[in-house]
Amino acid sequence: MTEIDTQEFFNQKNSWSKYKDLILSYYLKPYLPKVASLQKPIAIIDCFAGPGMFEDGEPGSPQIIIEHLDTFSSKSENIRGLFIEADPELHEKLKSNATSSKINVDVRLGNFQDHIEEIVDIANTHTTFLFVDPIKPTQLKFNDLNQVYSKLKVNQSIETLINFLSNGFLRGILGIRDKITKDGSIMPNHDLTICNDNIAGGSYWHDIILNDQLSHEMKANSIAEGYTKTLEDTHGFNYVLNYPIKEKYSHGYPKYHLIFGSRHPDAFELMNRGMVKARREFVRTEFKEDTLFDIEPKEEVVSKNDVIKIIVETSKIIGNTSWKYLRISATQNSPCKYTDSDYNSAIKDSIKKGLLLSNSKGNKIEENANIWPQT
């Protein structure tokens, strides 16, 4: 994307950007008080910050982050924001838009790779949330944040939310497919192949691209799944979520995928809840507002029986476990569709109906209660 494209991108906030920022906002509100209990300083880092605000007056990610940090600042003084922007003109706008913050906000000029050492220093001492939202796929190599993620191995708390531009990556590959293939296979040593391996974090995309039985949507989703699995395997994130963002519900393929990584189950559940809330808001806006009838798609209607089925089937797979781990495992099996509250309600109903057995009475949530399948 050229410099003028970058400028034009921030003229007006697109619907898919609003959808993405809903998820960011929904997550930060419960995240800040949750991590504050760790009694450590907190840092939110926006690696591709932009100007902070769109020309049409809509807030960008820095404004959303600052709003949450300011709101929480009365409860904790040890919080800070770091915003990085490479475009000089957008950087100047960002500095201006960030001046209203009541807390410690730093604005840096340059590519975020130029500031890796500062990010690593922050991650050494702070509970850190990284928001990584490039405008084009080539702006982010998979291993760019290796030094930061490595802090996971020394007991630091790091969460990351990445905008993986799956559709842009796929379109770019399809545009060069003839150049990088020979005799029906992708040439692994071709410069363009190596470049895209670096973006994707591996070569898993080769077979996906060459599989002509897959639709464009299936290829985009499969590449995002490969990216998510690589993030989990390479950087030690035990809990990952992969969420497609579409411009319209009916569209055949996503604009991009939001990919979340954490090693803490509580963060995983908070992000899943944020993604579910945003999904339901997206569906409500598209299908219910300004209409005479409720035409919500059947697959988006929350059915208690469906949630109970997921809970019971998950219990049969994992056996005797705690209430909390059953809920988290069910979320992993069916991510971004049901909240922790939906699963808690389903667990209680399953116990009452005798579908599951437990040392809990089933009339209240008991995170450490043992639950096992009926045999």
N, C-alpha and C positions, 0 to 999 in steps of 0.2 A: 504494500500500500504506500502510495506516495505521500509526501508531506501535505499536499493540498487535500488528499483524501482524508488524512487525519484531521485537518481543520474542519472539513465538511462533516465529518462524523459527529462532531460535537455541536452542530447547528441545531439539531432537533433530536430529542430522545425518542428512540424507536420503542415499539411495544415490547419487543423481546428484551431490550435493556431494562425496561421498567420491571419486567417479570424477574429478571436476574437480580435486580437491586432489592426487590421484595424479599427474596430469599436471604440476601445479605442482612437486611434490616431485621427480619424475623429471627435470625440467628443471634445477632449481637445483643439483643435485649436480654435474653436469659443467660447468654454466655458470660457477660461481664460480672454479674453478681456470683455466678457459679465459680469462676476462676479466682475471684477475689478471696474466696474461702481458703485458697492455697497460701495466702499471706505473702505473696510475691508481687513485685511490680508487674504491670500489664502493658503490653505494646500491641498496637494494631498497625500493620505495615501494608500499604497499598503500593504494589510494585509498578503499576501502570496507571498512574492516578488521573491523567488528563487535567482539564482546567478546574475541576471541582464542581462546576455547574455548566449545564448546557445553555446555549444561546437563547433557547425558548424559556429559560427560567427553571427548568427541571433540575433537581439536584443530581450530581454525579456521586460516585462512590465516596470520594473524600468528604463531601458534605454530609452524607448519611453516616459515615464513621464518626465525624466530628460531633454530630448531633447526639449520638449515643454516648460518646465519651464525655461530652459536656453534661449530659443528664446524669451520668453516673459519678461525675467528679466530686459531688458533695459527699459521696460515701467512701471515696478513696482518692488520696492525693497522688498515689504512685501509678499513674497511668499516662501514656503518651501515644501520639500518633506520628508515623513517619510516612510521608508521601513523596513518591519519586516520579518525575516526568522528564522525558528526553527532549521533547519539543520546546525550544526556548520561548516561543510565544505563549504556548499553553502553560508553561511553567510560570510565567509572569502572572497570568490570570489565576493560576492555582495559588500563588502567594497572596494575591489580593483576596481571593475567596476564603482563604484559611485564616485570615487575620481576626475573624470574629470569635475564634475559639477561646474558651476560658482555660484550657489546659495546655500542656506542653505539646506543641505541634511543630514538627520539623519538615521543611519542604526542600527537596534536593533536586538539582538539575542533572540529567544524564540518564543513561540506560541503567536499569536496576543492577545489571551485572557490575557496573562501576562502583556500586555501593555494597557489594556482598560482604566486605569486611565489617562495615558498620552493622549490617543486618545480623551477622554472626555474633558480634559483640553484644547486641541487644538480646539475642536468643540465649546467650550465656547467663543473663541475669534476670530476664523477664519471661513471664508466661506470654507466648507470642502467637498471634494469629496473622497469617500471611494471606492477603488477597491478591491473586495473580490473574490479571485480566487484560491480556494483550489484545490488540486490534487485528493483528494478522499472525498466522501460525509461525512464521519465521522469526518472530520476536522472542520466542521462548523455546530454548533447547531443554530437553527433558532433564539433563544433568546440571542445569544452571544453578539450581538451589541445593546441590549435593552437600555443600559445606554447612548449610543451615539444617537440612534434614539429619545430618550426622549427629546433631545434638540430641536426637532421639535416643542415641546409644548411651548418653551420659545423664539420663534421667531428667531431661528438660521437657517442658510442656510446649509442644508446637502443634498447631492445627493449620491446615492449608485448604483454601478454596480456590480452585483453578478453573478458569474459563478455557476449556480445551476446544479449540475451533475445529471440531471434527469435520464439519461440512466444507470449510475452507481448505483444510488439509486434503480431504478426499478430492475436491475439485482440482486442486493443484496437482495431485498425483495423476488424475485422469488426463490432465492436459499434457503431461510428459510421458505418459505410458509407453508410447511408441519409441521414445528415446531410451528408455531404461530397460526395455524387454528385448530378449533375443531367444529365438526358438521356443517361445511360449513361457519363458522364465524371466524373472527380474534379475538383472545383472548386479550382484551384490557389491562389486567394486566400482561401479559407476559413481562419479562425483555427486550426481543428483540423488542417487539411491542413498549414499552415505549421509548426505545432508538431511534427507527426510527420516532416515533411521535415527539421527541425532534429535530431531524434533519429537519423534514418536517414542523414543526410548528403547528401540529395538526393531526387529525385522518382522514382527508378527503381522504387519499390514501387508506384506508381500502376497501371501496366499489369499487374503481378503480381496485385494484389488483384482487379482486374476480370476476370481470365482465369478463367472458371468451368470451363475444361477441366482446370485444375490441381487436384490434391488438396491437402488441408491440408498434408501433408508436403512436397509439391513447392513450395508457396508459401513455407513457412518456409525451406526450403533455398535457394530462389531469392532471397529477401530477404537471407539471410546471404551469399550469393555477391555480391549487389550491394553490401552493406556492405564486404565484403572488398576488392572491386575499387575502391571509392571510397577506402578506406584506402590502398591501394597507389598510386592515381593522385594523390591529394590530398597525402599526407604523405611521399612519397618512399620508402616501404618497398619495396625491390626484391624482398623475399622474404616471402611471406605464406602462412599456413595457415589453413584453415577446417575446424573439426572439430565434428561434431554430438554432443551428449551426450544419451543417452536414459536413461530410468529402467530400462527393460527392453529387451533386444535385440529382442524381437518387437514393440515399440511402433511405431506407424505414423509418429510424428513426434517430433522431439527436444524436450527441455525447453528447451534453448538451444544456441548454438554458441560454442565457444571460438575466438577469432580472434587469431592471432599475427602481429606485424609486426616485421621487422628489415631492415636493409640489408646484413647480413653473411651469407654462405652458411654459415659454420660454425654460427652461431646457429640458422639455419633447419634445419640437419641435426640439431642437438641437440634442438630442439623436436619435430621430426618423430619422432625416436627416442623421446622421452618420450611422445608421443601414441600411437605404435604399442605401446609397452610397456603403457600403461594400457589400450589397446583389448584386447590379448591377455589381460591380467589380468581385465578385465571379462568377456570371453568364457569364460575358464577358470572363473571363479567361478560364472557362471550355468549353464554346460553340463557342467562336469566334476566339480566338487566334490560329494561325497556322492551320486554316481551310480555304478551298476555298469558302465555302458557309456559310451564316448566318443561323444557325440552333437553334437560341435562342428559348426556349420554349414559346409557345403562351401566357401562363399565366404570363410571365415575361415582355412581351412587354407593354410599357406604352401606353394605349389608352386614349386619351383625353375624348372620350365619356364615358368611364367607370368612369373616375374621376368626370365628370359632374354628372353622375347618382348618385354617392355616395354623392356628395354635395347636390343635390336636395332632395334625400331621407332623408338625415340628417336634412335638413332644415324643412322638413315636420314633423319630429319627435319633434324637439325642438322649432319650431315656431320663432317668432321675436327675433332676437339676434344680437350681433355685428359680424362684419366680422371676427375678430380674434377668437371669441368663436365658430363660425361655422366651421372655419378651424380646430381648435383644436378638436372639437367634431367629425368631419369627420375622423381625424387622429385616434382618439380613436376607432371609429367604424371599421376602416380598417388600423391597425397599420403596420408600417415597410414595406410598399409597395410603398407609394407615399410621396414626400417631401412637405414641406410647399409651395414651389414654384409651384409645380404641382397643389396644391389645390387653391392657389391664382389665377392661370391662369384659373382654372375651374370656380371659383366664378365670375371672370370678364366675361367669356363667357356666363355663366348662366344668368347674368344680361342683357347682350347685346341681348341674344336670348329671353328674356322675361320669362325665366323659374323661375327666382327669381326676387323679387321686392326689391328696396333699395333706400335710400336717397343718395347713391353714384351714380355717373354717370357710374361707371363700367369701366372707362378707366384707373384707377390707383388704387393701393391698399390703402384702407382707413380702418385702423384697428378698428376704433370706429364707423364706419358707421353701420346703422341698416339695416338688411337684413331679409326678411321674404318670405315664400313660396307663389307662385301664387295660387290663389284659383279658 
